[in-house]
Amino acid sequence: MEIVSNLHTLAAITGDIGAGLTASIGCFAAAISVGLIGSKAVESVGRNPGASGKVLVQSIIGMALAEAVAFYALFLYQG
């Protein structure tokens, strides 16, 4: 009987690790994406300052979509 309870405990622990790992990978990917979008937006404004308004709008939309990945990872995977 002790083996069965140990297996249940192990299953509970690994399930929690899987949920945390999924959420952390999703949030890490979103953070990297937002950083890349921001750096490329700054680079494109540096090359063409006249297009800063259009670049700003598109980069904000892109960052919002990238952050949505973090919300999906945090809230949709509740195991």
C-alpha positions as CSV (number, residue, x, y, z in Angstrom):
1,M,0.0,0.0,0.0
2,E,2.9,2.3,0.7
3,I,4.1,1.9,-2.9
4,V,0.7,3.0,-4.3
5,S,0.7,6.1,-2.1
6,N,4.2,6.9,-3.1
7,L,3.2,6.6,-6.8
8,H,0.2,9.0,-6.2
9,T,2.6,11.5,-4.5
10,L,5.1,11.2,-7.4
11,A,2.3,11.7,-9.9
12,A,1.1,14.8,-8.1
13,I,4.6,16.3,-7.9
14,T,5.4,15.7,-11.6
15,G,2.0,17.1,-12.6
16,D,2.7,20.3,-10.8
17,I,6.2,20.5,-12.3
18,G,4.7,20.1,-15.8
19,A,2.2,22.9,-15.2
20,G,4.9,25.2,-13.9
21,L,7.3,24.4,-16.7
22,T,4.6,25.0,-19.4
23,A,3.7,28.4,-17.9
24,S,7.4,29.4,-17.5
25,I,8.3,28.4,-21.1
26,G,5.3,30.3,-22.4
27,C,6.1,33.5,-20.4
28,F,9.8,33.2,-21.4
29,A,8.9,33.0,-25.1
30,A,6.6,36.0,-24.7
31,A,9.3,38.0,-23.0
32,I,11.8,37.2,-25.8
33,S,9.3,38.1,-28.4
34,V,8.5,41.4,-26.9
35,G,12.2,42.2,-26.7
36,L,12.8,41.3,-30.3
37,I,9.9,43.3,-31.5
38,G,11.1,46.3,-29.5
39,S,14.6,46.1,-30.7
40,K,13.6,45.8,-34.4
41,A,11.2,48.7,-34.0
42,V,14.0,50.9,-32.6
43,E,16.3,49.7,-35.4
44,S,13.7,50.5,-38.1
45,V,13.0,54.0,-36.7
46,G,16.7,54.6,-36.7
47,R,16.9,53.7,-40.4
48,N,13.7,55.7,-41.3
49,P,12.7,58.3,-38.7
50,G,9.7,59.4,-40.9
51,A,7.9,56.1,-40.4
52,S,8.0,56.2,-36.6
53,G,4.2,56.5,-36.3
54,K,3.5,53.5,-38.4
55,V,6.3,51.5,-36.8
56,L,5.0,52.4,-33.3
57,V,1.4,51.2,-34.0
58,Q,2.6,48.0,-35.6
59,S,5.0,47.2,-32.8
60,I,2.4,47.8,-30.1
61,I,0.0,45.5,-31.8
62,G,2.8,42.9,-32.2
63,M,3.8,43.2,-28.6
64,A,0.1,42.7,-27.5
65,L,-0.2,39.6,-29.6
66,A,3.1,38.2,-28.2
67,E,1.9,38.9,-24.6
68,A,-1.3,37.0,-25.4
69,V,0.9,33.9,-25.5
70,A,1.9,34.4,-21.9
71,F,-1.7,34.7,-20.9
72,Y,-2.6,31.5,-22.7
73,A,0.3,29.7,-21.0
74,L,-0.7,31.0,-17.6
75,F,-4.4,30.7,-17.6
76,L,-5.4,28.0,-20.1
77,Y,-3.1,25.3,-18.8
78,Q,-4.5,24.7,-15.4
79,G,-4.0,20.9,-15.6
